[in-house]
């Protein structure tokens, strides 16, 4: 409670989960998406505000909505096209979590930019560092399954694909045609 966050790609599978868990914990959630339709999905999952990131003005919208303060945490799955504006959307000494690079990797970041943006903390997590052993995987998976069972987490399925359709599934992901999580069915 009292924490604010910004979730990029909020209509995607991970974005939808982040919104729901953050709201479950009492956070104020801001979201960005690429289309108005996707913004509706983010709001339906609990986002307090959803704006488009495509026009590059989301940082100003977040700053306005937070009275100039910015958010405590930014979850950025987009990368190259949003990361620097994510810095502008974060509060002084805020945290920016870059966990994806849909638009490409940022290869020209000077650490001085973090200081100039408000002494920000930037992290690029690796799954293996956060799931180091089977017990941790079971505990974290248990949190997801418990939330699914109690109804506080709803994961939208973006389609079911067989191995014969895996190329179609990848094309849908790469073409940004999915909203939610695509499922790969490994047999009957």
C-alpha positions in Angstrom: 0.0 0.0 0.0 1.2 3.5 -0.9 3.6 2.3 -3.6 3.0 3.3 -7.2 4.2 1.5 -10.3 4.1 1.8 -14.0 3.7 -1.4 -16.1 4.6 -1.3 -19.8 3.1 -3.7 -22.2 0.3 -4.0 -19.7 -2.0 -6.1 -21.9 0.5 -8.8 -22.4 0.7 -11.9 -20.3 3.3 -10.7 -17.8 1.9 -7.2 -17.7 -1.6 -8.4 -16.8 -0.1 -10.5 -14.0 2.0 -7.6 -12.7 -1.1 -5.3 -12.6 -3.2 -7.8 -10.7 -0.5 -8.7 -8.1 0.4 -5.0 -7.6 -3.3 -4.2 -7.1 -3.7 -7.2 -4.8 -0.9 -5.7 -2.6 -2.4 -2.3 -2.6 -0.3 -0.4 -5.1 -1.4 2.3 -7.4 -0.9 1.0 -10.9 -0.3 3.0 -14.1 -0.1 1.1 -17.4 1.1 1.7 -20.9 -0.1 -0.1 -24.0 0.2 0.3 -27.8 -3.5 0.7 -28.6 -6.7 1.9 -27.0 -8.1 -1.7 -27.1 -5.1 -2.9 -25.1 -5.5 -0.1 -22.7 -9.1 -1.4 -22.0 -7.6 -4.8 -21.1 -5.1 -3.1 -18.7 -7.9 -1.2 -17.0 -10.0 -4.3 -16.8 -7.1 -6.0 -15.0 -7.1 -3.2 -12.4 -4.8 -0.5 -13.7 -5.8 2.9 -12.3 -4.7 4.7 -15.5 -3.7 3.4 -18.9 -2.0 5.5 -21.6 -0.4 4.8 -24.9 3.4 4.5 -25.0 3.7 4.8 -28.8 3.6 8.6 -28.9 6.4 8.9 -26.4 4.4 11.1 -24.0 3.6 8.6 -21.4 6.2 10.0 -19.0 4.6 13.4 -19.0 1.2 11.8 -18.4 2.6 9.8 -15.4 4.3 12.8 -14.0 1.0 14.8 -14.3 -1.0 12.0 -12.7 1.4 11.8 -9.7 1.6 15.5 -9.1 5.1 15.7 -10.6 6.6 13.0 -8.3 6.7 10.0 -10.7 6.2 6.4 -9.8 8.2 4.3 -7.3 8.8 1.4 -9.7 8.7 1.0 -13.5 8.4 -2.4 -15.1 9.7 -2.0 -18.6 9.4 -5.0 -21.0 9.8 -2.8 -24.1 13.4 -1.7 -23.9 15.0 0.6 -26.4 12.0 2.8 -27.3 10.7 3.3 -23.7 13.6 3.0 -21.3 14.8 6.6 -21.2 11.2 7.8 -20.9 10.8 5.2 -18.1 13.5 7.1 -16.3 11.5 10.3 -16.6 8.4 8.5 -15.3 10.2 7.3 -12.2 10.5 9.3 -9.0 13.8 10.4 -7.5 15.7 7.4 -6.3 13.1 5.2 -8.0 13.6 1.7 -9.4 13.4 0.8 -13.1 13.2 -2.9 -13.9 14.0 -3.6 -17.5 12.9 -7.2 -18.0 12.4 -7.3 -21.8 13.6 -5.7 -25.0 10.7 -6.1 -27.4 11.8 -3.0 -29.3 15.5 -3.8 -29.1 18.3 -3.7 -26.6 19.6 -0.5 -25.2 23.3 -0.5 -26.0 24.3 3.1 -25.5 23.4 3.8 -21.8 25.7 6.0 -19.9 25.4 5.5 -16.1 25.4 9.3 -15.7 21.9 9.3 -17.2 20.7 7.5 -14.1 22.0 10.2 -11.8 20.7 13.0 -14.0 17.2 11.3 -14.0 17.0 11.4 -10.2 19.6 9.0 -8.9 17.6 6.0 -10.2 18.3 2.4 -9.7 18.2 0.2 -12.8 18.1 -3.5 -12.9 18.0 -6.2 -15.6 16.9 -9.4 -13.8 17.7 -12.9 -15.0 15.2 -15.6 -14.2 17.9 -18.0 -13.0 19.0 -15.5 -10.4 15.4 -15.3 -9.0 14.6 -19.0 -9.3 17.8 -20.6 -8.1 16.4 -23.9 -6.9 13.4 -26.2 -7.0 12.0 -25.0 -3.7 11.9 -21.4 -4.9 10.2 -22.4 -8.1 7.6 -24.4 -6.2 7.0 -21.5 -3.8 6.6 -18.9 -6.5 4.5 -21.1 -8.7 2.4 -21.8 -5.7 1.7 -18.1 -5.3 0.5 -18.0 -8.9 -1.7 -21.1 -8.6 -3.2 -20.0 -5.3 -4.1 -16.7 -6.8 -5.7 -18.4 -9.8 -7.7 -20.7 -7.5 -8.9 -17.9 -5.2 -9.9 -15.8 -8.2 -7.6 -12.9 -7.5 -5.6 -13.6 -10.6 -7.1 -14.1 -14.0 -4.9 -14.9 -17.0 -6.3 -14.3 -20.4 -5.4 -17.0 -22.9 -4.3 -15.5 -26.2 -4.8 -18.7 -28.1 -3.9 -22.4 -28.0 -1.3 -23.7 -30.5 0.0 -27.2 -31.3 3.6 -27.9 -32.2 2.4 -27.9 -35.8 1.2 -24.3 -35.3 4.3 -23.0 -33.4 5.3 -20.9 -36.4 1.9 -19.2 -36.4 2.2 -18.6 -32.6 5.6 -17.0 -33.0 4.3 -14.8 -35.9 1.3 -13.7 -33.7 3.7 -12.8 -30.9 6.2 -11.0 -33.1 3.5 -9.2 -35.0 2.0 -8.0 -31.6 -1.4 -9.7 -32.4 -1.8 -11.4 -29.0 -3.4 -10.1 -25.9 -2.6 -12.3 -22.9 -0.7 -15.6 -22.8 -0.5 -18.0 -25.8 -0.5 -21.6 -24.8 1.5 -24.3 -26.6 -0.2 -27.7 -26.3 2.4 -30.4 -26.2 0.0 -33.4 -27.0 -3.2 -34.8 -25.9 
